[in-house]
Structure formats: structure tokens, C-alpha cells
Amino acid sequence: MAPPSSQTPEGDQDAENTRLRQRVYDAELTAERAMALLTAADVRHQGLEKQLRRSHADLGYVNTTIQQLVWRSLDEGEWTSASPQWTAYTGQSEAQSLGLGWRDIVHPEDREHTMAAWYAAEEQGVLQVDHRLRRASDGAYRWFQTRATPMRDAAGRTIEWFGTSTEVHELRALQARQRLLLAELQEQARNTLALVRVLAQGLAKTSQNVEGYAERLDDRLTAYSRILGAVTRNHEIGIDLESLVAEELIAQLARADDQLEMSGPSVLLPSQVAETLGLAIYELTSNAIEHGALMKPNGRVTITWSYEDNDRSADLVFAWAETNLFGQIAPPRRRGSGIAFLEQTLVDRLKADVALTFTPPGLRCTIRFPLIDPGTWKRD
């Protein structure tokens, strides 16, 4: 549109017409500007609306594909929406979960501290709570880690909370298992140090010189290390008594030997019991090789074990019998560390009753100890 002429008309009528044309021009220009602004606003609105629809679509996609249970809430846990995952997991509809309805899914023992976390969330700026939620498929309560952050307006006021609940049941079970294993490891370390101290102190009392003490201590530490290796391999299921005996005999004799005979029912020993009894077998084997029936080919060792039930529990009876076919065996002139271990350490650690005798045919040793916790023992 061209602007009106700037020339002044000669007559009044022409001047009035000019003013009218100017007003029309100004009105049209204003209308054009308004239309341009409206068009721009409409384009912007359409863009924002498109972005908003896309944002809602993205949020809907997240809500339906994310593994966590997703929800929205006002302050103090007043839920405004819940994702399909919540309904699928808990069996509670979205309508049932709104407001404080979701609390019905929380374990009764966890509801109080869950609400306490909500009351403190605004001040802390985040919701953090671990609690148990009921699973609809079997009614079991499973541990969840629930976290939420606030969405705020320009003034910093909380509009709503966006939160997720993530199942951590297996993780907590693994953590509990780790704590248990750590406690068992610490207990094992204490038992190991205590047993090594017993061995060292016993040898110190009976050794004639430092060289002999060092050599005998090294032999026993080697045997103990061998036993601990067996314990480590079968820590959870227990140590088979027959394997424990056979491994120690083979380790010291270094050959399959027809001088040995052993028999007994199948039994799995707890690790602490196996450690102590394994050292007792080491002492008996070492004594038989150095002083007893295994010194010469015509000696024999018979090893048996059995159960003896009594009124309140059962005892495991382990018997070691030597038969010397080349002559009589005289009792030792002095009590060595091996005998002390059998008669003292077995009593202290296993509450055992030890009968140790030296007869003309050879050494007889019977070790009887109670099954303190029969539930931890496996036998045929």
C-alpha cells in the first residue's frame, strides 16, 4: 500500500479527504502489524503445542517402557498419577493409588518411616526411602529403593514431585550375604590364628632346640594349610570325612598303601570341625610313621567312624587303631605336643572325649564329640 501524498490540498474538502485517507492508512497499517503479531504468536503457539505434545509422548513412552515404577505426587505423598508398571506389579489401579492410596502396597512395618521421609522431603529437596512393596503375583513383599525430585516454578515453589521405585531385593540379599561372608571370614581368621597359636605354644613346650621347633612348626603349618585348602574348596557344603582322612594319609605317605583300612558312614563336617579333626589326623599319622605301626611294612592302621545316638543328640565316634605285627609298641617316655593336642585342643574346640591308650599291639585313640547342631551335619 502506498502512503498518501504529502502535498496539502487547496480546499477544505481536499484536506478532510487527506486526513481520512491518513486515518485509513494508519488503521490498515495497525491491522497489518496486529495480524503479523497474531500470526507469529500462532506459529509460536503451534510450535510450543507441538513440543508439549512431543514432551507428553516422550514421557508416556518413558512411563511405559522404563523398568522402574514411575509416579507423580504433590507434597507429602499425595500421588497424582502412577505408571502402568505400578499397576502391573502391585495389582493396584492408578485410581486406587492416587492420594495416599499407594500406602496400602507398602509393608505395614515400613509405612511410618516412609511417611516420615515424605514429611522431610521438602526441606531436604529430595525424597529417599527404602521400603517393601507387595507384589501382586504372589503377595510377597520385595525391597524397593524409592527416590523423587521436585519440579519447581520460576519462583522456586514446588509444583509436583516426579519419582521412581526401583526393586533392589536381590541386591539387598547379596549385600546381606556379603556381610555374612565377611563375618564368617573374620571368624575363620580368628579361629586360624587361635589354632596356630595352640600349635606354636605346644611345640615350644616340647622342642629341645630352635631348629627342631622351626622344623616341626613348619610341618604342622603345611598340614594346616593343606586342610584349609580342602575347607575352602567345600566351604558351603562341608568337608567329607572320608576324603579328609584319605588326603592326609596320602599327603604324608606319598603312596597308596595297603597298610591302611578305613570305613564309616558318609558325613560332611562343618569347616571348623574339619580343621581341628584334620590336625588330629595329621598328628596320629605322623606319630604312626615316626614311632608306630607305619614304621615298617607289616604294621597296620584301621580307621573307623560311626554315630552313637543318645537321648538328646548324637555323637560322632572316630577311632584310630594301630596293629604292630613286628613287635610291641612301648608308651612314649614323655608327652609330646601331638598328644597334648589330642588330649587338650580337641577337648577345648570340639568338646571331645578323647581316649588315648598304648597297648602291646599298638596305639588306640578314640575321639568322641557331640553334634552340637545336627541340622548343619549331613549324613546317610
Buried (B, 14 or more C-beta within 10 A) or exposed (E): EEEBEEEEEEEEEEEEEBEEEEEEBEEEEEEEEEEEEEEEEEEEEEEEEEEEEEEEEEBEEEBEEEEBBBBBBEEEBBBBBBBBBBBEBBBBEBEBBBBBBBBEBBBEEBBEEBBEBBEEBBEEEBBEBBBBBBBBEEEEBBBBBBBBEBEEEEEEEBEBBBBBBBBBBEEBEEEEEEEEEEEEEEEBEEBBEEBBEBBBEBBEEBBEEEEEBEEBBEBBEEBBEBBBEBBEEBBEEBBBBBBBBBBBBEBBBEEEEEBBEBEBEEBBBBBBBBBBBBBBBBBBBBBBBEBBBBBEEEBBBBBBBEBEEEEEEBBBBBBBBBBBEEEEBEEEEEEBBBBBBBBEBBBEBBEBBBEBEBBEBBBBBBBBBBBEEEEEBEBE
